[in-house]
Amino acid sequence: MSSPTRARRTRARAPRPEAGPDAAGTEVELEVGPVAHGGHCVARHEGRVVFVRHALPGERVVARITEGVASAKFWRADAVRVLRADPARVEPACPVARPGMCGGCDFQHATPAKQRELKAQVVAEQLHRLAGLDLEVVVEEAPLAGPEGLRWRTRTQFAVDAEGRTGLRGHRSHHVVPVQDCPISTRAVIDSGVLDQRFGNVETVEVAAGSDGAAPLVVITPTPSRHANLPKLPDASVAVRTPEGLHRVSGRTWVGERITVRGQEHAFRVGGAGFWQVHPAAPAVLGEAVLAALEPQPGESALDLYSGAGLFTALLADAVGEEGSVLAVEGEERAVRDARRSLHGQQHVELWAGSVEESLTDVEITSRRVDVVVLDPPRSGAGREAVQGIAALGARAIAYVACDPAALARDTAFLAEHGYVLDGLRAFDLFPQTHHVECVARFVPRG
């Protein structure tokens, strides 16, 4: 007798969830929770997380959804009305530092002291979440170029809209908000004249004002495959950026910077496309913090990673003296060329152009004695491979300069895996009105 035929089992597929209607534009009433990394606070609406800009913890606000669909796990929103305000709330100094407008400043609606408090909370939260550390963090007030955290930005990139007007982009948007002023930019940047002009076939206009008092440098990036229409800017040097490099139009293609640290003055030449700290006090503040963290001694061997135009290289060279040595590694060749000009004649300084990760496997580094290391990586941080190479050198102290607390916290955990512990942390408010904060962390071998 044949066995009965078995029915084939089939697993019913769950219907794919529909995205649902776009919630953008919907207004909801929210109790605002803690500050989060990125310039917003966290709230909840019907079980969903809402990241709210232009709000402060503890406030009750009406928020307008800017991004989100019905099925999304979180929404983004702007606080458009404040029903219960934090005592530290103030009126923004800039007319476009408001919901739906410029995305550059995250905290203009808070006093400078409140901003530092919020940034300290973010740094502490990131170190707890990603590195398992519970630290009390204090964000130090840096010397300001102007009152109330304004007029400090010496380098500003403006976007250009379809009508040729210069402005700033909205938050998470390509939309350009035309401006006549940027209150966090220095007078030298604003007086360059770029905000009074119309540009044709131009994507961005960057203005850099050096501390040497010379005319600011304006770097123009044309629209791809289009010839830029350049207005006259008699009060500035002008250069055009193309895929082939920077091309001089008038004046010079670099910016001069001067700093004094521990009584020693240093002059630097920074190319128009090169990196330099945007707050005028930042180079000296960070330089002093690095020296305090490392305490480099005469005759020691120092390693400067992601060395840029040579800021920390120069300070370390002073500290270790001619009987010591400094090796600087930077991936951007133009920055290395700038450093060579600034550090010309320093025989105990070596400058390498190349990948930090690859350089840390080079026998010339792995076989030498390294007493102290400073690294100032990009916003994304150093990463596991670089951290492993740094730890393998066995330096007695590492100074990590970080502009992103999440990347710092992640790399702190990586360093702990390789036997280095966080031995000190200083945080500085070098970007007032924004969510950005600069940290200098000291690491030493465990035990």
C-alpha positions, 0 to 999 in steps of 0.5 A, a space after each residue: 500500500 503506497 504512503 499518502 502523498 505529503 503536502 509540500 510545506 510553503 512558508 508564507 512571505 510576510 508582505 514587505 512593509 510599505 514606506 508609508 506617507 512622508 511625515 515631512 512637514 508634520 508638526 508634533 509636540 515633544 518633550 526634549 530629552 538629552 543632547 546627542 552627538 551631531 548637534 541635536 537633542 533626542 525626543 520620542 513621539 509615539 515610541 519613535 526616536 526624533 532627533 530635534 535641532 534648535 532645541 535644548 534638553 528639558 524643553 517642550 517644543 512644537 517640532 516640524 518633521 524634516 525627514 521621515 516616513 511612517 515606517 522609519 525608526 527615527 525622524 529628524 525635526 526642527 523645533 519651530 515653537 518653544 512652549 517651555 524654554 530652558 533658562 539658557 536659551 537666547 535669541 540667535 545672533 544670526 538671522 539665518 541660524 534658524 529652522 529651515 535655514 543655514 545648517 552651519 550653527 547648531 547651538 546659537 540658541 544657547 548661551 556659550 556656557 550652555 553650549 560647553 555643557 552640552 558638548 561635555 555631555 556628548 564627549 562623556 556619553 561617547 566615551 561611555 558608550 564606545 569605550 566603556 569609560 565613565 569620565 567627568 568632562 569639562 569643556 574649556 573656554 578658548 580665547 575668543 576673537 569676538 564677544 559671545 562666541 562670534 567672529 572667530 572663524 578664519 576660514 569659511 567656505 561659501 556655496 553659490 546658488 543658481 543666481 550666482 549669490 554666495 551663501 551657506 547650505 541648509 542642514 543635510 541639504 544642497 539648498 543654498 541660503 544667501 547671506 550678507 554676513 556670517 557672524 561667526 566668521 572674522 571681519 577679515 573673511 567678510 571684508 574680502 568682498 565675496 558676499 557682495 559679488 555675483 559668481 558665474 559657473 562657480 560651486 564654492 568660494 572659500 576664504 582664508 584669513 591668515 594671522 600674518 595680517 596679509 590680504 585674505 585668500 579666496 579660492 574659487 571652485 568652478 562648476 565642472 566643465 564650465 568656465 568660471 566668471 570671476 568678479 574683481 576682488 581688490 582686497 584679496 588674493 584669488 586662486 582657482 581650484 581645478 582637478 590639476 591643483 590651485 592656479 593663481 589669479 592674483 596675489 598669492 596662493 597661500 596663507 601665512 600663520 604665526 603662533 607663539 607657544 612657550 615663548 617661541 614664535 613659529 611661522 607657517 605657510 599654508 597652501 590655499 587647499 591646506 588644512 589649518 585650524 579655523 579658530 585663531 587661538 586653536 593652534 597655540 591652545 592645542 599645541 600647548 595641550 599636546 606639549 603638556 600631555 607628552 612632556 617631550 624631553 631633550 634628546 627624545 624621539 618623537 613621531 607626528 602622524 597626520 602632521 599637516 602643515 607641521 604645527 606639532 612637528 615644529 613644537 616637538 622639534 623645539 622640545 626635543 632639541 637638535 640632539 633629539 629627532 622628529 619624524 612627521 608623516 602626512 598623506 597630503 603632498 601639498 601639506 608636506 611641501 608647506 611643512 618643508 618651507 616652514 621647517 627649512 633648516 631643522 636638520 633633526 626633522 624628517 618629513 614623509 609624504 604617505 599613508 600613515 597606515 603604510 608608514 607604520 609598517 615601514 622598517 625605518 619606523 618600526 625599528 627606531 626608538 619612539 618615545 612620544 607620539 602625537 596624532 591629529 587624524 581627520 574627522 573619521 579618526 585613526 582606525 584599528 590598523 593605525 592604532 595597532 601600528 602606533 601601539 606596537 611602537 611602545 611609546 611612553 606617551 601618546 597625545 591624540 588630537 580629535 575633532 570628533 568625540 565618537 572617533 576618539 572614543 572608538 580609537 580609545 577602545 582600540 588602544 585599550 585592546 593594545 595595552 594603552 589606557 586613557 590617562 588624561 583628557 582636555 576638551 576645548 570649545 574651539 568651534 563656538 555656536 556649532 556642535 563641534 568640540 576639540 579634544 586632546 587625550 593622553 594615553 600611556 601603557 597600562 601598568 
